[in-house]
Amino acid sequence: MRVIALTKRILQQLIRDKRTLGLLIFAPILVLTMLHLVFNGDDYVPKVGLVEIPETMVDQIDKADAEVTLYTNENDAQQAVRSGEVDGYIILDDATTPAVFLEGSDPSVNSTTLRWFESAFGSLQQGESAGQLEMDYLYGSRDMGSFDYFGPVLLGFFVFFFVFIIAGVSFIRERTTGTLERLLSTPLRKWEIVMGYVFGFGIFTVIQSTIIAWYAIYVLDMMMVGAFVYVLLITLSLALTALTLGILISSFANNELQMIQFIPIVVIPQIFFSGLFNLETISDWLSWVGPFTPLYYAADALRDVMVRGHGWSEIYVNLIVLFGFSLLFMLLNGLALRKYRKI
Amino acid sequence: MHNRKSCISIQHVYKKFGKHEVLKDINLEIEEGEIFGLLGPSGAGKSTLVKELAGLDVPTSGENYIFDEKMPTLKLMQRIGYMAQADALYEELSANENLHFFASLYGLKGKKKKERIKKVMQLVDLSDHLNKLVSNYSGGMKRRLSLAIALLHEPEMLILDEPTVGIDPVLRKSIWDAFYDLNKKGTTIIVTTHVMDEAEKCDRLGLMRDGTLIAVGTPEALRKETNSESIEQAFLVYGGATS
């Protein structure tokens, strides 16, 4: 009964606080939309210069996918690179092997320009004989973009981040306004406080994760081959971990600002180990951190479902670990509350 | 008054925070149905002592007994109403929602809950503002609502930590009228204060300084014993200052 009263109160407070409500639901949607536009935008069209290339050759080059400018001497071309008119040029003076000169300050522009040179001149040298490789995919497809790969991790991250902050801050407020002391002066048990918070925010996170996941998958068209139910199950378990961790961390903070200070320590590092970057390339003396971060398991499970279409048998271990984290944090919360009341 | 049953018994209570000794060998009996005032400057240990009585803290050594049972237990907390220095209200919620929430924590339900809410709001004279958001309340209204919440479950004992601090004289009087009302019905009231004239309103007083209880008695007896005209003077005499 007392747990229900607490749950009800938390929901009432959340509904009254329209701004926070908006932050929890629309901020992830906004950021996901922006990322979608950033990653799935148009491909970059390189601006290239051709210097002293015989006209017969120029005619043969496939000039699609690039803005081609012709130069008759290298000085002009170099000037053009300097002023930013072209990203690089290729020169074929007396030797048979062409030389490439690049502006060079943006790695992604470099590689796109290089790739164009390679394909344009490569096909010239080999003729049409190379033939097309036939490719099949175990998971994913040729249309899979970076957003589809990052997406599941980001989905998990935003749920984690916002629930962590909101739960932590509301618990700090409970302490600084003295309401926690008042709660503890009633016959309310400590585990009832923790459970009240878990249910209150739990109900809210079900709604939040449903909206965000639905938006990412059906509006932004994030790759999704598995079942939606599993995505919800994973985000919910992750939210539970974020909630219990947020409350726990809040007992080490004296005010809202100090709670924010925990973001770079507790939240941001998790991104590095969540699979957004290839884990095998992370330095050995850091990579062991991964298995200690909840997002690591959630991201793995989300990718299994969304990209690989796996089901229960592949994700249940991850879910158990996430619940294990939550349980551990809940127990620690009970201990942390002993600071305020011994029984 | 001294033939009454004792309901609080504080026995050799010490409290240390690190090396700092906040309470030193406190011994005190508080009787059922009295208004007992703990008087002393801030930092004297009043709040720490009442927190222990409310079950929110435990002594480093020594024991607190309430209704012959050793504190803290959850069962005893059901019989005590505690009001801290902070108002401790949920500002986003209305007064009614605050009351409903705390009433549920004390296990009140349905009709009984509604009745009690109506009653305590009448007592603190806030019946017309039941559905207002607490954020729209004035400071004095918040204080009274906070008191109302402490009264919801009809506690046999009311522990109030500086209940009238920062409140104008008119309001202070109305709050004290509420205390007298409750006291008449048999509620034991323990109140801390550092305002001397408020001390006169208590049945008995405990004077505290630097974590020790320097004197206990009725305001009259304390004045007589020290040949002083006011509690303030009496306090100075007990405190060792020469007058």
Contacts between the chains, C-beta under 8 A, distances in Angstrom:
chain1	res1	chain2	res2	distance
A	1	B	104	6.7
A	1	B	107	7.1
A	2	B	104	6.6
A	2	B	105	5.5
A	2	B	107	7.7
A	4	B	104	7.7
A	5	B	100	7.9
A	5	B	101	5.7
A	5	B	104	3.5
A	5	B	105	6.1
A	6	B	101	7.9
A	6	B	105	7.8
A	8	B	101	7.5
A	9	B	90	7.0
A	9	B	93	7.2
A	9	B	97	7.4
A	9	B	101	4.7
A	12	B	92	7.7
A	12	B	93	5.9
A	12	B	97	6.1
A	13	B	90	6.4
A	13	B	92	5.0
A	13	B	93	6.5
A	16	B	92	4.2
A	16	B	93	6.9
A	17	B	92	5.9
A	177	B	86	6.5
A	177	B	87	7.8
A	177	B	88	6.2
A	177	B	89	7.5
A	177	B	91	7.8
A	178	B	84	5.5
A	178	B	85	7.7
A	178	B	86	3.2
A	178	B	87	7.0
A	178	B	88	3.7
A	179	B	88	4.7
A	179	B	89	7.1
A	179	B	90	6.4
A	181	B	56	6.3
A	181	B	84	5.6
A	181	B	86	7.5
A	181	B	88	6.5
A	182	B	82	7.5
A	182	B	84	6.7
A	182	B	88	4.1
A	182	B	102	7.5
A	182	B	149	7.5
A	183	B	105	7.1
A	184	B	56	5.9
A	185	B	54	5.2
A	185	B	55	6.8
A	185	B	56	5.9
A	185	B	77	6.5
A	185	B	80	7.6
A	185	B	82	4.1
A	185	B	84	7.7
A	186	B	77	6.5
A	186	B	78	8.0
A	186	B	102	6.9
A	186	B	105	4.3
A	186	B	106	5.9
A	187	B	74	4.3
A	187	B	75	7.2
A	187	B	77	4.8
A	187	B	78	4.7
A	187	B	105	7.5
A	187	B	106	7.1
A	187	B	107	7.6
A	188	B	105	5.3
A	189	B	74	7.0
A	340	B	56	7.0
A	341	B	55	7.0
A	341	B	56	5.5
A	341	B	57	7.8
A	341	B	72	7.4
A	342	B	57	7.6
A	342	B	58	5.0
A	342	B	72	6.6
A	343	B	55	7.3
A	343	B	72	5.2
A	343	B	73	6.9
A	343	B	74	6.6
